[in-house]
Amino acid sequence: MKEVNVLSRSINKSVNLYAFEEYLSAQASLLPDLPEIKKISPRVIRVLGGNPGLMQLQGTNTYIVGTGSKRILVDTGQGIPQWAQWISSAIEEHGITIEKVLLTHWHGDHTGGVPDLVRMYPELEGSIFKNRPDAGQNPISDGEVFETEGATIRAVFTPGHSVDHMCFLLEEEEALFTGDNMLGHGTTAVEDLATYMNSLFVMQKQNCKIGYPGHGEVIGDLKLVMQTEIGRKQRRERQIIAGLKTLQKRNQGSIGALPRDLVTQVFGDLPDDVVDSIFVPFVKELLMKLAIERRVGFRMSLGDKLWFVKGG
């Protein structure tokens, strides 16, 4: 956590930390220790990926699901040798076998353990499932159902964090394996904000009580956490629009504002490296979502997009 604490201290005192809370909330707080292997419900065993980090939190969560001798595995970690040992230990301890593997999305910290898994259990070759599958894998369709003793799992297509992202609904527990769309601590990075927001509403409609995230602790009140996340994202949109309006009034006659100017207006003065690596990409993604919704527009000037509020 040292790197994040340094980042926190480096932020200028004039920054609006309230506006940046979600990016520091998980990292700046002390994350709870999670056991490498834990039975977290009558049907679910969590096995950590052995890859803790700033983005992975305590490590990638992988889940063994079911109650019988044959079970389903959700995600495979990053390919860390320790995970292969832990998953093998869990399988032996519970006297079970894995019959299918479901992957939430293509990112390497969720798919990297597939080669080790197939090496240890060759019978699993041909039993790996992923939306937009790699060679030798099987596709997953939205609404597809996977069953094993004690567990009925329904796939829910939820792109946004990644183009192929799937959540998995465990019907017996009214629980959702949220992948990286919802984390156990803090917020997630997204590839396409507009698509991600739509997926949050899709996830919300599943009416699940519990979340089993791709990283972090079990989400005990998924409905509340999801509503909070949706509200937070909507608040960011209002801040961006308000910031653009302020810049338009201040710079009358200007044809629009650069994202960097908007960062300063909304979030305050920040170190250049923080602005360029975190805030500008974040604001650009928000602006693109708002442009798709026709709430803001832009004009091109010398190769740059200059943004303005429509009707503002």
ChimeraX commands (.cxc) that place a marker at each C-alpha (Angstrom):
marker #1 position 0.00,0.00,0.00 radius 0.5
marker #1 position 3.05,2.28,0.21 radius 0.5
marker #1 position 2.72,3.60,-3.35 radius 0.5
marker #1 position -0.87,4.72,-2.77 radius 0.5
marker #1 position -0.05,6.47,0.48 radius 0.5
marker #1 position 2.65,8.42,-1.36 radius 0.5
marker #1 position 0.10,9.35,-4.04 radius 0.5
marker #1 position -2.34,10.49,-1.38 radius 0.5
marker #1 position 0.24,12.72,0.26 radius 0.5
marker #1 position 1.38,14.17,-3.09 radius 0.5
marker #1 position -2.05,15.53,-3.99 radius 0.5
marker #1 position -2.19,19.30,-3.59 radius 0.5
marker #1 position -4.26,20.49,-0.65 radius 0.5
marker #1 position -6.54,22.41,-2.99 radius 0.5
marker #1 position -7.81,19.23,-4.65 radius 0.5
marker #1 position -11.44,18.34,-4.12 radius 0.5
marker #1 position -10.82,14.99,-2.42 radius 0.5
marker #1 position -14.56,14.41,-2.14 radius 0.5
marker #1 position -14.66,14.27,-5.94 radius 0.5
marker #1 position -11.84,11.70,-5.99 radius 0.5
marker #1 position -12.93,9.55,-3.07 radius 0.5
marker #1 position -13.64,6.35,-4.94 radius 0.5
marker #1 position -10.16,6.17,-6.43 radius 0.5
marker #1 position -8.48,6.27,-3.05 radius 0.5
marker #1 position -11.09,4.67,-0.79 radius 0.5
marker #1 position -9.97,1.07,-1.16 radius 0.5
marker #1 position -6.26,1.73,-1.36 radius 0.5
marker #1 position -6.01,4.41,1.33 radius 0.5
marker #1 position -7.83,2.28,3.87 radius 0.5
marker #1 position -6.39,-0.88,5.35 radius 0.5
marker #1 position -7.81,-3.78,3.39 radius 0.5
marker #1 position -8.86,-6.71,5.58 radius 0.5
marker #1 position -6.76,-9.83,5.35 radius 0.5
marker #1 position -8.47,-12.63,3.47 radius 0.5
marker #1 position -7.58,-16.30,4.01 radius 0.5
marker #1 position -6.11,-18.08,1.02 radius 0.5
marker #1 position -8.91,-20.66,1.05 radius 0.5
marker #1 position -12.27,-20.15,2.73 radius 0.5
marker #1 position -15.72,-21.68,2.52 radius 0.5
marker #1 position -17.81,-18.51,2.37 radius 0.5
marker #1 position -21.22,-20.16,1.96 radius 0.5
marker #1 position -22.65,-23.69,1.87 radius 0.5
marker #1 position -22.09,-23.66,-1.91 radius 0.5
marker #1 position -19.06,-21.45,-2.44 radius 0.5
marker #1 position -15.37,-21.85,-1.63 radius 0.5
marker #1 position -13.17,-18.83,-2.33 radius 0.5
marker #1 position -9.54,-19.39,-3.33 radius 0.5
marker #1 position -7.31,-16.32,-3.63 radius 0.5
marker #1 position -5.15,-15.86,-6.72 radius 0.5
marker #1 position -1.91,-15.14,-4.86 radius 0.5
marker #1 position -1.51,-11.83,-6.72 radius 0.5
marker #1 position -2.18,-8.93,-4.32 radius 0.5
marker #1 position -1.63,-5.44,-5.72 radius 0.5
marker #1 position -3.01,-1.94,-6.15 radius 0.5
marker #1 position -5.45,-3.06,-8.83 radius 0.5
marker #1 position -5.99,-6.61,-7.57 radius 0.5
marker #1 position -6.53,-5.62,-3.91 radius 0.5
marker #1 position -5.94,-8.80,-1.84 radius 0.5
marker #1 position -5.65,-10.78,-5.07 radius 0.5
marker #1 position -8.04,-12.18,-7.64 radius 0.5
marker #1 position -10.90,-14.18,-6.16 radius 0.5
marker #1 position -11.60,-17.56,-7.73 radius 0.5
marker #1 position -14.63,-19.56,-6.65 radius 0.5
marker #1 position -15.46,-23.27,-6.45 radius 0.5
marker #1 position -19.24,-23.59,-6.67 radius 0.5
marker #1 position -21.59,-26.46,-5.85 radius 0.5
marker #1 position -22.25,-29.05,-3.14 radius 0.5
marker #1 position -21.57,-32.37,-4.86 radius 0.5
marker #1 position -18.48,-34.26,-5.95 radius 0.5
marker #1 position -18.36,-32.33,-9.25 radius 0.5
marker #1 position -18.26,-28.55,-9.15 radius 0.5
marker #1 position -17.84,-25.42,-11.25 radius 0.5
marker #1 position -14.91,-23.01,-11.00 radius 0.5
marker #1 position -15.37,-19.29,-11.62 radius 0.5
marker #1 position -12.13,-17.58,-12.79 radius 0.5
marker #1 position -8.57,-18.84,-12.53 radius 0.5
marker #1 position -6.41,-16.01,-11.22 radius 0.5
marker #1 position -3.29,-14.64,-12.87 radius 0.5
marker #1 position -1.20,-17.75,-13.34 radius 0.5
marker #1 position 0.68,-17.46,-10.05 radius 0.5
marker #1 position 2.10,-20.89,-9.02 radius 0.5
marker #1 position 0.76,-20.40,-5.48 radius 0.5
marker #1 position -2.81,-20.32,-6.81 radius 0.5
marker #1 position -2.31,-23.67,-8.54 radius 0.5
marker #1 position -1.18,-25.12,-5.21 radius 0.5
marker #1 position -4.10,-23.61,-3.31 radius 0.5
marker #1 position -6.73,-24.72,-5.82 radius 0.5
marker #1 position -5.26,-28.23,-5.82 radius 0.5
marker #1 position -5.33,-28.27,-2.00 radius 0.5
marker #1 position -8.97,-27.15,-1.92 radius 0.5
marker #1 position -9.96,-29.82,-4.44 radius 0.5
marker #1 position -8.18,-32.54,-2.48 radius 0.5
marker #1 position -9.42,-31.37,0.93 radius 0.5
marker #1 position -13.06,-31.44,-0.16 radius 0.5
marker #1 position -12.77,-34.60,-2.24 radius 0.5
marker #1 position -14.14,-32.96,-5.38 radius 0.5
marker #1 position -13.39,-32.47,-9.06 radius 0.5
marker #1 position -13.92,-29.46,-11.31 radius 0.5
marker #1 position -16.16,-30.20,-14.30 radius 0.5
marker #1 position -16.44,-26.72,-15.87 radius 0.5
marker #1 position -14.59,-23.41,-15.69 radius 0.5
marker #1 position -16.44,-20.11,-16.23 radius 0.5
marker #1 position -14.38,-16.98,-16.94 radius 0.5
marker #1 position -15.87,-13.58,-16.19 radius 0.5
marker #1 position -13.72,-11.75,-18.76 radius 0.5
marker #1 position -10.48,-11.84,-20.72 radius 0.5
marker #1 position -8.16,-9.91,-18.38 radius 0.5
marker #1 position -5.04,-11.84,-17.47 radius 0.5
marker #1 position -5.59,-11.71,-13.73 radius 0.5
marker #1 position -8.75,-13.80,-14.29 radius 0.5
marker #1 position -7.65,-16.10,-17.11 radius 0.5
marker #1 position -3.93,-16.54,-16.43 radius 0.5
marker #1 position -4.38,-19.72,-14.40 radius 0.5
marker #1 position -6.06,-21.67,-17.21 radius 0.5
marker #1 position -2.81,-23.28,-18.50 radius 0.5
marker #1 position -1.85,-24.48,-15.01 radius 0.5
marker #1 position -5.36,-25.79,-14.41 radius 0.5
marker #1 position -5.41,-27.77,-17.66 radius 0.5
marker #1 position -1.91,-29.05,-17.00 radius 0.5
marker #1 position -2.98,-30.37,-13.57 radius 0.5
marker #1 position -6.38,-31.60,-14.77 radius 0.5
marker #1 position -6.16,-32.43,-18.52 radius 0.5
marker #1 position -9.80,-33.53,-18.55 radius 0.5
marker #1 position -10.77,-29.86,-18.26 radius 0.5
marker #1 position -9.48,-29.10,-21.74 radius 0.5
marker #1 position -12.62,-28.37,-23.72 radius 0.5
marker #1 position -14.55,-27.42,-20.57 radius 0.5
marker #1 position -13.44,-23.78,-20.33 radius 0.5
marker #1 position -16.18,-21.22,-21.05 radius 0.5
marker #1 position -15.77,-17.52,-21.85 radius 0.5
marker #1 position -17.64,-14.88,-23.78 radius 0.5
marker #1 position -15.51,-14.28,-26.90 radius 0.5
marker #1 position -13.61,-17.52,-26.25 radius 0.5
marker #1 position -9.98,-18.16,-27.07 radius 0.5
marker #1 position -8.97,-21.16,-29.17 radius 0.5
marker #1 position -10.19,-24.40,-27.61 radius 0.5
marker #1 position -12.64,-22.61,-25.30 radius 0.5
marker #1 position -16.42,-22.56,-25.44 radius 0.5
marker #1 position -18.61,-19.44,-25.82 radius 0.5
marker #1 position -21.01,-18.18,-23.17 radius 0.5
marker #1 position -24.35,-16.70,-24.19 radius 0.5
marker #1 position -26.34,-14.18,-22.19 radius 0.5
marker #1 position -28.84,-16.15,-20.10 radius 0.5
marker #1 position -27.05,-19.47,-20.54 radius 0.5
marker #1 position -27.47,-21.77,-17.54 radius 0.5
marker #1 position -24.77,-24.01,-16.05 radius 0.5
marker #1 position -25.82,-26.61,-13.52 radius 0.5
marker #1 position -24.02,-28.79,-11.05 radius 0.5
marker #1 position -25.20,-30.45,-7.86 radius 0.5
marker #1 position -26.40,-27.72,-5.47 radius 0.5
marker #1 position -25.85,-24.83,-7.88 radius 0.5
marker #1 position -27.69,-23.30,-10.80 radius 0.5
marker #1 position -25.62,-20.56,-12.43 radius 0.5
marker #1 position -27.02,-18.17,-15.04 radius 0.5
marker #1 position -24.77,-16.01,-17.20 radius 0.5
marker #1 position -25.54,-12.28,-17.38 radius 0.5
marker #1 position -23.79,-10.26,-20.09 radius 0.5
marker #1 position -22.47,-7.07,-18.46 radius 0.5
marker #1 position -19.85,-5.33,-20.64 radius 0.5
marker #1 position -18.19,-2.08,-19.67 radius 0.5
marker #1 position -15.25,-3.02,-17.50 radius 0.5
marker #1 position -14.30,-5.10,-20.53 radius 0.5
marker #1 position -16.04,-5.76,-23.81 radius 0.5
marker #1 position -16.72,-9.42,-22.96 radius 0.5
marker #1 position -17.60,-9.13,-19.26 radius 0.5
marker #1 position -20.00,-11.68,-17.78 radius 0.5
marker #1 position -21.51,-11.88,-14.31 radius 0.5
marker #1 position -22.88,-15.18,-13.02 radius 0.5
marker #1 position -26.05,-15.43,-10.94 radius 0.5
marker #1 position -26.15,-18.23,-8.36 radius 0.5
marker #1 position -29.88,-18.79,-8.14 radius 0.5
marker #1 position -29.92,-20.83,-4.92 radius 0.5
marker #1 position -28.35,-17.96,-2.96 radius 0.5
marker #1 position -29.68,-14.94,-4.87 radius 0.5
marker #1 position -26.01,-14.07,-5.23 radius 0.5
marker #1 position -24.09,-12.57,-8.12 radius 0.5
marker #1 position -20.50,-13.28,-9.08 radius 0.5
marker #1 position -19.79,-9.70,-10.11 radius 0.5
marker #1 position -16.38,-10.18,-11.73 radius 0.5
marker #1 position -14.68,-6.80,-11.94 radius 0.5
marker #1 position -17.88,-4.79,-12.43 radius 0.5
marker #1 position -18.25,-4.46,-8.66 radius 0.5
marker #1 position -15.38,-4.92,-6.21 radius 0.5
marker #1 position -15.41,-5.77,-2.54 radius 0.5
marker #1 position -13.62,-2.49,-1.75 radius 0.5
marker #1 position -13.61,0.81,-3.63 radius 0.5
marker #1 position -14.53,1.14,-7.30 radius 0.5
marker #1 position -13.42,-0.45,-10.55 radius 0.5
marker #1 position -11.78,0.82,-13.72 radius 0.5
marker #1 position -13.94,0.81,-16.83 radius 0.5
marker #1 position -13.28,0.49,-20.54 radius 0.5
marker #1 position -16.55,2.09,-21.67 radius 0.5
marker #1 position -18.42,4.15,-19.09 radius 0.5
marker #1 position -21.73,4.40,-20.95 radius 0.5
marker #1 position -21.84,0.64,-21.47 radius 0.5
marker #1 position -20.73,0.02,-17.89 radius 0.5
marker #1 position -23.51,2.18,-16.47 radius 0.5
marker #1 position -26.06,0.26,-18.52 radius 0.5
marker #1 position -24.59,-2.98,-17.18 radius 0.5
marker #1 position -24.94,-1.73,-13.60 radius 0.5
marker #1 position -28.66,-1.33,-14.23 radius 0.5
marker #1 position -28.79,-4.83,-15.75 radius 0.5
marker #1 position -27.04,-6.19,-12.65 radius 0.5
marker #1 position -29.41,-4.26,-10.41 radius 0.5
marker #1 position -32.41,-5.86,-12.13 radius 0.5
marker #1 position -31.17,-9.33,-11.13 radius 0.5
marker #1 position -32.30,-8.40,-7.60 radius 0.5
marker #1 position -29.44,-10.24,-5.90 radius 0.5
marker #1 position -28.70,-9.81,-2.22 radius 0.5
marker #1 position -25.04,-10.86,-2.10 radius 0.5
marker #1 position -22.07,-10.13,-4.35 radius 0.5
marker #1 position -19.07,-12.38,-4.85 radius 0.5
marker #1 position -16.59,-9.96,-6.45 radius 0.5
marker #1 position -13.54,-10.56,-8.58 radius 0.5
marker #1 position -11.43,-8.79,-5.94 radius 0.5
marker #1 position -12.02,-8.08,-2.28 radius 0.5
marker #1 position -14.40,-9.20,0.43 radius 0.5
marker #1 position -17.91,-10.54,-0.08 radius 0.5
marker #1 position -20.40,-7.71,-0.74 radius 0.5
marker #1 position -23.01,-8.21,1.98 radius 0.5
marker #1 position -25.67,-5.82,0.71 radius 0.5
marker #1 position -25.23,-5.82,-3.05 radius 0.5
marker #1 position -28.37,-3.79,-3.73 radius 0.5
marker #1 position -27.21,-0.92,-1.52 radius 0.5
marker #1 position -23.64,-0.98,-2.79 radius 0.5
marker #1 position -24.77,-0.94,-6.41 radius 0.5
marker #1 position -27.18,1.92,-5.80 radius 0.5
marker #1 position -24.37,3.85,-4.10 radius 0.5
marker #1 position -22.06,3.24,-7.06 radius 0.5
marker #1 position -24.70,4.35,-9.56 radius 0.5
marker #1 position -25.35,7.50,-7.51 radius 0.5
marker #1 position -21.64,8.25,-7.31 radius 0.5
marker #1 position -21.20,7.97,-11.08 radius 0.5
marker #1 position -24.24,10.19,-11.68 radius 0.5
marker #1 position -22.84,12.76,-9.25 radius 0.5
marker #1 position -19.58,12.81,-11.23 radius 0.5
marker #1 position -21.60,13.57,-14.39 radius 0.5
marker #1 position -23.30,16.51,-12.69 radius 0.5
marker #1 position -19.92,17.82,-11.53 radius 0.5
marker #1 position -18.50,17.65,-15.04 radius 0.5
marker #1 position -21.48,19.48,-16.56 radius 0.5
marker #1 position -21.37,22.12,-13.82 radius 0.5
marker #1 position -17.63,22.56,-14.41 radius 0.5
marker #1 position -18.14,23.01,-18.14 radius 0.5
marker #1 position -20.86,25.58,-17.55 radius 0.5
marker #1 position -18.60,27.53,-15.20 radius 0.5
marker #1 position -15.79,27.55,-17.77 radius 0.5
marker #1 position -18.19,28.66,-20.50 radius 0.5
marker #1 position -19.40,31.61,-18.39 radius 0.5
marker #1 position -15.88,32.56,-17.38 radius 0.5
marker #1 position -14.51,32.34,-20.91 radius 0.5
marker #1 position -17.32,33.92,-22.90 radius 0.5
marker #1 position -16.64,33.66,-26.60 radius 0.5
marker #1 position -14.49,30.55,-26.12 radius 0.5
marker #1 position -15.37,27.63,-28.37 radius 0.5
marker #1 position -14.98,25.10,-25.57 radius 0.5
marker #1 position -12.73,23.67,-22.87 radius 0.5
marker #1 position -9.95,21.11,-22.91 radius 0.5
marker #1 position -10.33,18.11,-20.57 radius 0.5
marker #1 position -7.26,19.32,-18.67 radius 0.5
marker #1 position -8.95,22.67,-17.96 radius 0.5
marker #1 position -12.01,20.81,-16.78 radius 0.5
marker #1 position -9.92,18.66,-14.43 radius 0.5
marker #1 position -8.56,21.79,-12.75 radius 0.5
marker #1 position -12.03,23.34,-12.53 radius 0.5
marker #1 position -13.68,20.26,-10.98 radius 0.5
marker #1 position -10.89,18.60,-8.99 radius 0.5
marker #1 position -8.52,21.45,-8.17 radius 0.5
marker #1 position -4.75,21.74,-8.69 radius 0.5
marker #1 position -3.03,18.38,-9.00 radius 0.5
marker #1 position 0.45,17.12,-9.84 radius 0.5
marker #1 position 0.88,16.82,-13.60 radius 0.5
marker #1 position 1.56,13.08,-13.50 radius 0.5
marker #1 position -1.65,12.45,-11.55 radius 0.5
marker #1 position -3.64,14.65,-13.92 radius 0.5
marker #1 position -2.30,12.93,-17.04 radius 0.5
marker #1 position -2.41,9.34,-15.81 radius 0.5
marker #1 position -5.69,9.35,-13.86 radius 0.5
marker #1 position -7.87,12.43,-14.09 radius 0.5
marker #1 position -7.71,13.34,-17.79 radius 0.5
marker #1 position -8.58,9.79,-18.97 radius 0.5
marker #1 position -11.37,9.67,-16.37 radius 0.5
marker #1 position -12.84,13.01,-17.50 radius 0.5
marker #1 position -12.53,12.08,-21.19 radius 0.5
marker #1 position -14.50,8.89,-20.56 radius 0.5
marker #1 position -17.21,10.84,-18.76 radius 0.5
marker #1 position -17.36,13.39,-21.57 radius 0.5
marker #1 position -17.72,10.68,-24.20 radius 0.5
marker #1 position -20.63,9.15,-22.28 radius 0.5
marker #1 position -22.30,12.55,-22.01 radius 0.5
marker #1 position -21.69,13.16,-25.73 radius 0.5
marker #1 position -23.37,9.86,-26.62 radius 0.5
marker #1 position -26.34,11.07,-24.57 radius 0.5
marker #1 position -26.21,14.44,-26.43 radius 0.5
marker #1 position -25.74,16.37,-23.20 radius 0.5
marker #1 position -22.38,17.80,-24.24 radius 0.5
marker #1 position -20.64,18.36,-27.55 radius 0.5
marker #1 position -17.19,19.22,-28.86 radius 0.5
marker #1 position -15.50,21.18,-31.61 radius 0.5
marker #1 position -12.15,20.26,-33.10 radius 0.5
marker #1 position -9.36,22.82,-32.84 radius 0.5
marker #1 position -5.77,22.03,-33.86 radius 0.5
marker #1 position -6.43,18.34,-33.32 radius 0.5
marker #1 position -7.97,18.76,-29.85 radius 0.5
marker #1 position -11.56,18.31,-28.76 radius 0.5
marker #1 position -12.92,21.43,-27.09 radius 0.5
marker #1 position -15.97,20.53,-25.01 radius 0.5
marker #1 position -19.12,22.49,-24.26 radius 0.5
marker #1 position -22.54,21.92,-22.68 radius 0.5
marker #1 position -25.29,21.72,-25.26 radius 0.5
marker #1 position -27.73,24.55,-24.72 radius 0.5
marker #1 position -25.51,25.79,-21.92 radius 0.5
marker link #1:1,2 radius 0.2
marker link #1:2,3 radius 0.2
marker link #1:3,4 radius 0.2
marker link #1:4,5 radius 0.2
marker link #1:5,6 radius 0.2
marker link #1:6,7 radius 0.2
marker link #1:7,8 radius 0.2
marker link #1:8,9 radius 0.2
marker link #1:9,10 radius 0.2
marker link #1:10,11 radius 0.2
marker link #1:11,12 radius 0.2
marker link #1:12,13 radius 0.2
marker link #1:13,14 radius 0.2
marker link #1:14,15 radius 0.2
marker link #1:15,16 radius 0.2
marker link #1:16,17 radius 0.2
marker link #1:17,18 radius 0.2
marker link #1:18,19 radius 0.2
marker link #1:19,20 radius 0.2
marker link #1:20,21 radius 0.2
marker link #1:21,22 radius 0.2
marker link #1:22,23 radius 0.2
marker link #1:23,24 radius 0.2
marker link #1:24,25 radius 0.2
marker link #1:25,26 radius 0.2
marker link #1:26,27 radius 0.2
marker link #1:27,28 radius 0.2
marker link #1:28,29 radius 0.2
marker link #1:29,30 radius 0.2
marker link #1:30,31 radius 0.2
marker link #1:31,32 radius 0.2
marker link #1:32,33 radius 0.2
marker link #1:33,34 radius 0.2
marker link #1:34,35 radius 0.2
marker link #1:35,36 radius 0.2
marker link #1:36,37 radius 0.2
marker link #1:37,38 radius 0.2
marker link #1:38,39 radius 0.2
marker link #1:39,40 radius 0.2
marker link #1:40,41 radius 0.2
marker link #1:41,42 radius 0.2
marker link #1:42,43 radius 0.2
marker link #1:43,44 radius 0.2
marker link #1:44,45 radius 0.2
marker link #1:45,46 radius 0.2
marker link #1:46,47 radius 0.2
marker link #1:47,48 radius 0.2
marker link #1:48,49 radius 0.2
marker link #1:49,50 radius 0.2
marker link #1:50,51 radius 0.2
marker link #1:51,52 radius 0.2
marker link #1:52,53 radius 0.2
marker link #1:53,54 radius 0.2
marker link #1:54,55 radius 0.2
marker link #1:55,56 radius 0.2
marker link #1:56,57 radius 0.2
marker link #1:57,58 radius 0.2
marker link #1:58,59 radius 0.2
marker link #1:59,60 radius 0.2
marker link #1:60,61 radius 0.2
marker link #1:61,62 radius 0.2
marker link #1:62,63 radius 0.2
marker link #1:63,64 radius 0.2
marker link #1:64,65 radius 0.2
marker link #1:65,66 radius 0.2
marker link #1:66,67 radius 0.2
marker link #1:67,68 radius 0.2
marker link #1:68,69 radius 0.2
marker link #1:69,70 radius 0.2
marker link #1:70,71 radius 0.2
marker link #1:71,72 radius 0.2
marker link #1:72,73 radius 0.2
marker link #1:73,74 radius 0.2
marker link #1:74,75 radius 0.2
marker link #1:75,76 radius 0.2
marker link #1:76,77 radius 0.2
marker link #1:77,78 radius 0.2
marker link #1:78,79 radius 0.2
marker link #1:79,80 radius 0.2
marker link #1:80,81 radius 0.2
marker link #1:81,82 radius 0.2
marker link #1:82,83 radius 0.2
marker link #1:83,84 radius 0.2
marker link #1:84,85 radius 0.2
marker link #1:85,86 radius 0.2
marker link #1:86,87 radius 0.2
marker link #1:87,88 radius 0.2
marker link #1:88,89 radius 0.2
marker link #1:89,90 radius 0.2
marker link #1:90,91 radius 0.2
marker link #1:91,92 radius 0.2
marker link #1:92,93 radius 0.2
marker link #1:93,94 radius 0.2
marker link #1:94,95 radius 0.2
marker link #1:95,96 radius 0.2
marker link #1:96,97 radius 0.2
marker link #1:97,98 radius 0.2
marker link #1:98,99 radius 0.2
marker link #1:99,100 radius 0.2
marker link #1:100,101 radius 0.2
marker link #1:101,102 radius 0.2
marker link #1:102,103 radius 0.2
marker link #1:103,104 radius 0.2
marker link #1:104,105 radius 0.2
marker link #1:105,106 radius 0.2
marker link #1:106,107 radius 0.2
marker link #1:107,108 radius 0.2
marker link #1:108,109 radius 0.2
marker link #1:109,110 radius 0.2
marker link #1:110,111 radius 0.2
marker link #1:111,112 radius 0.2
marker link #1:112,113 radius 0.2
marker link #1:113,114 radius 0.2
marker link #1:114,115 radius 0.2
marker link #1:115,116 radius 0.2
marker link #1:116,117 radius 0.2
marker link #1:117,118 radius 0.2
marker link #1:118,119 radius 0.2
marker link #1:119,120 radius 0.2
marker link #1:120,121 radius 0.2
marker link #1:121,122 radius 0.2
marker link #1:122,123 radius 0.2
marker link #1:123,124 radius 0.2
marker link #1:124,125 radius 0.2
marker link #1:125,126 radius 0.2
marker link #1:126,127 radius 0.2
marker link #1:127,128 radius 0.2
marker link #1:128,129 radius 0.2
marker link #1:129,130 radius 0.2
marker link #1:130,131 radius 0.2
marker link #1:131,132 radius 0.2
marker link #1:132,133 radius 0.2
marker link #1:133,134 radius 0.2
marker link #1:134,135 radius 0.2
marker link #1:135,136 radius 0.2
marker link #1:136,137 radius 0.2
marker link #1:137,138 radius 0.2
marker link #1:138,139 radius 0.2
marker link #1:139,140 radius 0.2
marker link #1:140,141 radius 0.2
marker link #1:141,142 radius 0.2
marker link #1:142,143 radius 0.2
marker link #1:143,144 radius 0.2
marker link #1:144,145 radius 0.2
marker link #1:145,146 radius 0.2
marker link #1:146,147 radius 0.2
marker link #1:147,148 radius 0.2
marker link #1:148,149 radius 0.2
marker link #1:149,150 radius 0.2
marker link #1:150,151 radius 0.2
marker link #1:151,152 radius 0.2
marker link #1:152,153 radius 0.2
marker link #1:153,154 radius 0.2
marker link #1:154,155 radius 0.2
marker link #1:155,156 radius 0.2
marker link #1:156,157 radius 0.2
marker link #1:157,158 radius 0.2
marker link #1:158,159 radius 0.2
marker link #1:159,160 radius 0.2
marker link #1:160,161 radius 0.2
marker link #1:161,162 radius 0.2
marker link #1:162,163 radius 0.2
marker link #1:163,164 radius 0.2
marker link #1:164,165 radius 0.2
marker link #1:165,166 radius 0.2
marker link #1:166,167 radius 0.2
marker link #1:167,168 radius 0.2
marker link #1:168,169 radius 0.2
marker link #1:169,170 radius 0.2
marker link #1:170,171 radius 0.2
marker link #1:171,172 radius 0.2
marker link #1:172,173 radius 0.2
marker link #1:173,174 radius 0.2
marker link #1:174,175 radius 0.2
marker link #1:175,176 radius 0.2
marker link #1:176,177 radius 0.2
marker link #1:177,178 radius 0.2
marker link #1:178,179 radius 0.2
marker link #1:179,180 radius 0.2
marker link #1:180,181 radius 0.2
marker link #1:181,182 radius 0.2
marker link #1:182,183 radius 0.2
marker link #1:183,184 radius 0.2
marker link #1:184,185 radius 0.2
marker link #1:185,186 radius 0.2
marker link #1:186,187 radius 0.2
marker link #1:187,188 radius 0.2
marker link #1:188,189 radius 0.2
marker link #1:189,190 radius 0.2
marker link #1:190,191 radius 0.2
marker link #1:191,192 radius 0.2
marker link #1:192,193 radius 0.2
marker link #1:193,194 radius 0.2
marker link #1:194,195 radius 0.2
marker link #1:195,196 radius 0.2
marker link #1:196,197 radius 0.2
marker link #1:197,198 radius 0.2
marker link #1:198,199 radius 0.2
marker link #1:199,200 radius 0.2
marker link #1:200,201 radius 0.2
marker link #1:201,202 radius 0.2
marker link #1:202,203 radius 0.2
marker link #1:203,204 radius 0.2
marker link #1:204,205 radius 0.2
marker link #1:205,206 radius 0.2
marker link #1:206,207 radius 0.2
marker link #1:207,208 radius 0.2
marker link #1:208,209 radius 0.2
marker link #1:209,210 radius 0.2
marker link #1:210,211 radius 0.2
marker link #1:211,212 radius 0.2
marker link #1:212,213 radius 0.2
marker link #1:213,214 radius 0.2
marker link #1:214,215 radius 0.2
marker link #1:215,216 radius 0.2
marker link #1:216,217 radius 0.2
marker link #1:217,218 radius 0.2
marker link #1:218,219 radius 0.2
marker link #1:219,220 radius 0.2
marker link #1:220,221 radius 0.2
marker link #1:221,222 radius 0.2
marker link #1:222,223 radius 0.2
marker link #1:223,224 radius 0.2
marker link #1:224,225 radius 0.2
marker link #1:225,226 radius 0.2
marker link #1:226,227 radius 0.2
marker link #1:227,228 radius 0.2
marker link #1:228,229 radius 0.2
marker link #1:229,230 radius 0.2
marker link #1:230,231 radius 0.2
marker link #1:231,232 radius 0.2
marker link #1:232,233 radius 0.2
marker link #1:233,234 radius 0.2
marker link #1:234,235 radius 0.2
marker link #1:235,236 radius 0.2
marker link #1:236,237 radius 0.2
marker link #1:237,238 radius 0.2
marker link #1:238,239 radius 0.2
marker link #1:239,240 radius 0.2
marker link #1:240,241 radius 0.2
marker link #1:241,242 radius 0.2
marker link #1:242,243 radius 0.2
marker link #1:243,244 radius 0.2
marker link #1:244,245 radius 0.2
marker link #1:245,246 radius 0.2
marker link #1:246,247 radius 0.2
marker link #1:247,248 radius 0.2
marker link #1:248,249 radius 0.2
marker link #1:249,250 radius 0.2
marker link #1:250,251 radius 0.2
marker link #1:251,252 radius 0.2
marker link #1:252,253 radius 0.2
marker link #1:253,254 radius 0.2
marker link #1:254,255 radius 0.2
marker link #1:255,256 radius 0.2
marker link #1:256,257 radius 0.2
marker link #1:257,258 radius 0.2
marker link #1:258,259 radius 0.2
marker link #1:259,260 radius 0.2
marker link #1:260,261 radius 0.2
marker link #1:261,262 radius 0.2
marker link #1:262,263 radius 0.2
marker link #1:263,264 radius 0.2
marker link #1:264,265 radius 0.2
marker link #1:265,266 radius 0.2
marker link #1:266,267 radius 0.2
marker link #1:267,268 radius 0.2
marker link #1:268,269 radius 0.2
marker link #1:269,270 radius 0.2
marker link #1:270,271 radius 0.2
marker link #1:271,272 radius 0.2
marker link #1:272,273 radius 0.2
marker link #1:273,274 radius 0.2
marker link #1:274,275 radius 0.2
marker link #1:275,276 radius 0.2
marker link #1:276,277 radius 0.2
marker link #1:277,278 radius 0.2
marker link #1:278,279 radius 0.2
marker link #1:279,280 radius 0.2
marker link #1:280,281 radius 0.2
marker link #1:281,282 radius 0.2
marker link #1:282,283 radius 0.2
marker link #1:283,284 radius 0.2
marker link #1:284,285 radius 0.2
marker link #1:285,286 radius 0.2
marker link #1:286,287 radius 0.2
marker link #1:287,288 radius 0.2
marker link #1:288,289 radius 0.2
marker link #1:289,290 radius 0.2
marker link #1:290,291 radius 0.2
marker link #1:291,292 radius 0.2
marker link #1:292,293 radius 0.2
marker link #1:293,294 radius 0.2
marker link #1:294,295 radius 0.2
marker link #1:295,296 radius 0.2
marker link #1:296,297 radius 0.2
marker link #1:297,298 radius 0.2
marker link #1:298,299 radius 0.2
marker link #1:299,300 radius 0.2
marker link #1:300,301 radius 0.2
marker link #1:301,302 radius 0.2
marker link #1:302,303 radius 0.2
marker link #1:303,304 radius 0.2
marker link #1:304,305 radius 0.2
marker link #1:305,306 radius 0.2
marker link #1:306,307 radius 0.2
marker link #1:307,308 radius 0.2
marker link #1:308,309 radius 0.2
marker link #1:309,310 radius 0.2
marker link #1:310,311 radius 0.2
marker link #1:311,312 radius 0.2
view
